[in-house]
């Protein structure tokens, strides 16, 4: 723990605590007093971090709108408006998405399947570029206002930077921008395949984000849509239970794996 103002390590713990039970400290260098949550994005929030973390987790994981979450926590004794839910989601979702993106760097396979789907943003259709590898693991996701060469090149640059992997084979549809974007950003040695039948696995994988956005009746801005789509896909990919083909995995083991990953996500959100 370091001072939130000057960064000094010469701090001492105060005997009293905050109303939420967080420890308080005092810097011996600048005299600033702060608590455990002063250096995070939830500073000066009057609700416990674990409650906010659970709310954001439910928001990204399940088909719940902002008012549903406010009502669910109201029955548990926590009173806040749906605008507070929106604000906490905007603060914590980028932190969670960035953490999950760092965890999967270098773990993606060399065969990529790339396609774009449509997301309605403020009454207009936007293009959501998505890519998975041969095992179904998420490569990257990016929202774009246009479907052209610049958007395709930006997506490939982002995917390569996030995964740290240059693929050996890329499967896309017949869009004209893909061949040039692949040669420019990934290299001429990458094999490019164009077949809508080979891309069926990605077409089926689109159902996750499409089913989640359909009850929301669209998103209101490009910034919020980009944040939500990336956070949703990263969390969905992290919580997905994977096992080798035809391997029997008991239900108890699946539940244990899910709870272990959920605990990791909640810890990341609570300490943001």
Secondary structure as a PSIPRED ss2 file (coil, helix, strand):
# PSIPRED VFORMAT (PSIPRED V4.0)

   1 X C   1.000  0.000  0.000
   2 X C   1.000  0.000  0.000
   3 X C   1.000  0.000  0.000
   4 X C   1.000  0.000  0.000
   5 X C   1.000  0.000  0.000
   6 X C   1.000  0.000  0.000
   7 X C   1.000  0.000  0.000
   8 X C   1.000  0.000  0.000
   9 X C   1.000  0.000  0.000
  10 X C   1.000  0.000  0.000
  11 X E   0.000  0.000  1.000
  12 X E   0.000  0.000  1.000
  13 X E   0.000  0.000  1.000
  14 X E   0.000  0.000  1.000
  15 X E   0.000  0.000  1.000
  16 X E   0.000  0.000  1.000
  17 X E   0.000  0.000  1.000
  18 X C   1.000  0.000  0.000
  19 X C   1.000  0.000  0.000
  20 X C   1.000  0.000  0.000
  21 X C   1.000  0.000  0.000
  22 X C   1.000  0.000  0.000
  23 X E   0.000  0.000  1.000
  24 X E   0.000  0.000  1.000
  25 X E   0.000  0.000  1.000
  26 X E   0.000  0.000  1.000
  27 X E   0.000  0.000  1.000
  28 X C   1.000  0.000  0.000
  29 X C   1.000  0.000  0.000
  30 X C   1.000  0.000  0.000
  31 X C   1.000  0.000  0.000
  32 X C   1.000  0.000  0.000
  33 X E   0.000  0.000  1.000
  34 X E   0.000  0.000  1.000
  35 X E   0.000  0.000  1.000
  36 X C   1.000  0.000  0.000
  37 X C   1.000  0.000  0.000
  38 X C   1.000  0.000  0.000
  39 X C   1.000  0.000  0.000
  40 X C   1.000  0.000  0.000
  41 X C   1.000  0.000  0.000
  42 X C   1.000  0.000  0.000
  43 X C   1.000  0.000  0.000
  44 X C   1.000  0.000  0.000
  45 X C   1.000  0.000  0.000
  46 X C   1.000  0.000  0.000
  47 X C   1.000  0.000  0.000
  48 X C   1.000  0.000  0.000
  49 X H   0.000  1.000  0.000
  50 X H   0.000  1.000  0.000
  51 X H   0.000  1.000  0.000
  52 X H   0.000  1.000  0.000
  53 X H   0.000  1.000  0.000
  54 X H   0.000  1.000  0.000
  55 X H   0.000  1.000  0.000
  56 X H   0.000  1.000  0.000
  57 X H   0.000  1.000  0.000
  58 X H   0.000  1.000  0.000
  59 X H   0.000  1.000  0.000
  60 X H   0.000  1.000  0.000
  61 X H   0.000  1.000  0.000
  62 X C   1.000  0.000  0.000
  63 X C   1.000  0.000  0.000
  64 X C   1.000  0.000  0.000
  65 X C   1.000  0.000  0.000
  66 X H   0.000  1.000  0.000
  67 X H   0.000  1.000  0.000
  68 X H   0.000  1.000  0.000
  69 X H   0.000  1.000  0.000
  70 X H   0.000  1.000  0.000
  71 X H   0.000  1.000  0.000
  72 X H   0.000  1.000  0.000
  73 X H   0.000  1.000  0.000
  74 X H   0.000  1.000  0.000
  75 X C   1.000  0.000  0.000
  76 X C   1.000  0.000  0.000
  77 X C   1.000  0.000  0.000
  78 X C   1.000  0.000  0.000
  79 X C   1.000  0.000  0.000
  80 X C   1.000  0.000  0.000
  81 X C   1.000  0.000  0.000
  82 X H   0.000  1.000  0.000
  83 X H   0.000  1.000  0.000
  84 X H   0.000  1.000  0.000
  85 X H   0.000  1.000  0.000
  86 X H   0.000  1.000  0.000
  87 X H   0.000  1.000  0.000
  88 X H   0.000  1.000  0.000
  89 X H   0.000  1.000  0.000
  90 X H   0.000  1.000  0.000
  91 X H   0.000  1.000  0.000
  92 X H   0.000  1.000  0.000
  93 X H   0.000  1.000  0.000
  94 X H   0.000  1.000  0.000
  95 X H   0.000  1.000  0.000
  96 X H   0.000  1.000  0.000
  97 X H   0.000  1.000  0.000
  98 X H   0.000  1.000  0.000
  99 X H   0.000  1.000  0.000
 100 X H   0.000  1.000  0.000
 101 X H   0.000  1.000  0.000
 102 X H   0.000  1.000  0.000
 103 X H   0.000  1.000  0.000
 104 X C   1.000  0.000  0.000
 105 X C   1.000  0.000  0.000
 106 X C   1.000  0.000  0.000
 107 X C   1.000  0.000  0.000
 108 X C   1.000  0.000  0.000
 109 X C   1.000  0.000  0.000
 110 X C   1.000  0.000  0.000
 111 X E   0.000  0.000  1.000
 112 X E   0.000  0.000  1.000
 113 X E   0.000  0.000  1.000
 114 X E   0.000  0.000  1.000
 115 X E   0.000  0.000  1.000
 116 X E   0.000  0.000  1.000
 117 X E   0.000  0.000  1.000
 118 X E   0.000  0.000  1.000
 119 X E   0.000  0.000  1.000
 120 X E   0.000  0.000  1.000
 121 X E   0.000  0.000  1.000
 122 X C   1.000  0.000  0.000
 123 X C   1.000  0.000  0.000
 124 X E   0.000  0.000  1.000
 125 X E   0.000  0.000  1.000
 126 X E   0.000  0.000  1.000
 127 X E   0.000  0.000  1.000
 128 X E   0.000  0.000  1.000
 129 X E   0.000  0.000  1.000
 130 X E   0.000  0.000  1.000
 131 X E   0.000  0.000  1.000
 132 X E   0.000  0.000  1.000
 133 X E   0.000  0.000  1.000
 134 X C   1.000  0.000  0.000
 135 X C   1.000  0.000  0.000
 136 X C   1.000  0.000  0.000
 137 X C   1.000  0.000  0.000
 138 X E   0.000  0.000  1.000
 139 X E   0.000  0.000  1.000
 140 X E   0.000  0.000  1.000
 141 X E   0.000  0.000  1.000
 142 X E   0.000  0.000  1.000
 143 X E   0.000  0.000  1.000
 144 X E   0.000  0.000  1.000
 145 X C   1.000  0.000  0.000
 146 X C   1.000  0.000  0.000
 147 X C   1.000  0.000  0.000
 148 X C   1.000  0.000  0.000
 149 X H   0.000  1.000  0.000
 150 X H   0.000  1.000  0.000
 151 X H   0.000  1.000  0.000
 152 X H   0.000  1.000  0.000
 153 X H   0.000  1.000  0.000
 154 X H   0.000  1.000  0.000
 155 X H   0.000  1.000  0.000
 156 X H   0.000  1.000  0.000
 157 X H   0.000  1.000  0.000
 158 X H   0.000  1.000  0.000
 159 X H   0.000  1.000  0.000
 160 X H   0.000  1.000  0.000
 161 X H   0.000  1.000  0.000
 162 X H   0.000  1.000  0.000
 163 X H   0.000  1.000  0.000
 164 X C   1.000  0.000  0.000
 165 X C   1.000  0.000  0.000
 166 X C   1.000  0.000  0.000
 167 X C   1.000  0.000  0.000
 168 X C   1.000  0.000  0.000
 169 X E   0.000  0.000  1.000
 170 X E   0.000  0.000  1.000
 171 X E   0.000  0.000  1.000
 172 X E   0.000  0.000  1.000
 173 X C   1.000  0.000  0.000
 174 X C   1.000  0.000  0.000
 175 X C   1.000  0.000  0.000
 176 X C   1.000  0.000  0.000
 177 X H   0.000  1.000  0.000
 178 X H   0.000  1.000  0.000
 179 X H   0.000  1.000  0.000
 180 X H   0.000  1.000  0.000
 181 X H   0.000  1.000  0.000
 182 X H   0.000  1.000  0.000
 183 X H   0.000  1.000  0.000
 184 X H   0.000  1.000  0.000
 185 X H   0.000  1.000  0.000
 186 X C   1.000  0.000  0.000
 187 X C   1.000  0.000  0.000
 188 X C   1.000  0.000  0.000
 189 X C   1.000  0.000  0.000
 190 X C   1.000  0.000  0.000
 191 X E   0.000  0.000  1.000
 192 X E   0.000  0.000  1.000
 193 X E   0.000  0.000  1.000
 194 X E   0.000  0.000  1.000
 195 X C   1.000  0.000  0.000
 196 X C   1.000  0.000  0.000
 197 X C   1.000  0.000  0.000
 198 X C   1.000  0.000  0.000
 199 X C   1.000  0.000  0.000
 200 X H   0.000  1.000  0.000
 201 X H   0.000  1.000  0.000
 202 X H   0.000  1.000  0.000
 203 X H   0.000  1.000  0.000
 204 X H   0.000  1.000  0.000
 205 X H   0.000  1.000  0.000
 206 X C   1.000  0.000  0.000
 207 X H   0.000  1.000  0.000
 208 X H   0.000  1.000  0.000
 209 X H   0.000  1.000  0.000
 210 X H   0.000  1.000  0.000
 211 X H   0.000  1.000  0.000
 212 X H   0.000  1.000  0.000
 213 X H   0.000  1.000  0.000
 214 X H   0.000  1.000  0.000
 215 X C   1.000  0.000  0.000
 216 X C   1.000  0.000  0.000
 217 X C   1.000  0.000  0.000
 218 X C   1.000  0.000  0.000
 219 X E   0.000  0.000  1.000
 220 X C   1.000  0.000  0.000
 221 X C   1.000  0.000  0.000
 222 X H   0.000  1.000  0.000
 223 X H   0.000  1.000  0.000
 224 X H   0.000  1.000  0.000
 225 X H   0.000  1.000  0.000
 226 X H   0.000  1.000  0.000
 227 X H   0.000  1.000  0.000
 228 X H   0.000  1.000  0.000
 229 X H   0.000  1.000  0.000
 230 X H   0.000  1.000  0.000
 231 X H   0.000  1.000  0.000
 232 X H   0.000  1.000  0.000
 233 X H   0.000  1.000  0.000
 234 X H   0.000  1.000  0.000
 235 X H   0.000  1.000  0.000
 236 X H   0.000  1.000  0.000
 237 X H   0.000  1.000  0.000
 238 X H   0.000  1.000  0.000
 239 X H   0.000  1.000  0.000
 240 X C   1.000  0.000  0.000
 241 X C   1.000  0.000  0.000
 242 X C   1.000  0.000  0.000
 243 X C   1.000  0.000  0.000
 244 X C   1.000  0.000  0.000
 245 X C   1.000  0.000  0.000
 246 X C   1.000  0.000  0.000
 247 X C   1.000  0.000  0.000
 248 X C   1.000  0.000  0.000
 249 X C   1.000  0.000  0.000
 250 X C   1.000  0.000  0.000
 251 X H   0.000  1.000  0.000
 252 X H   0.000  1.000  0.000
 253 X H   0.000  1.000  0.000
 254 X H   0.000  1.000  0.000
 255 X H   0.000  1.000  0.000
 256 X H   0.000  1.000  0.000
 257 X H   0.000  1.000  0.000
 258 X H   0.000  1.000  0.000
 259 X H   0.000  1.000  0.000
 260 X H   0.000  1.000  0.000
 261 X H   0.000  1.000  0.000
 262 X H   0.000  1.000  0.000
 263 X H   0.000  1.000  0.000
 264 X H   0.000  1.000  0.000
 265 X H   0.000  1.000  0.000
 266 X H   0.000  1.000  0.000
 267 X H   0.000  1.000  0.000
 268 X H   0.000  1.000  0.000
 269 X H   0.000  1.000  0.000
 270 X H   0.000  1.000  0.000
 271 X C   1.000  0.000  0.000
 272 X C   1.000  0.000  0.000
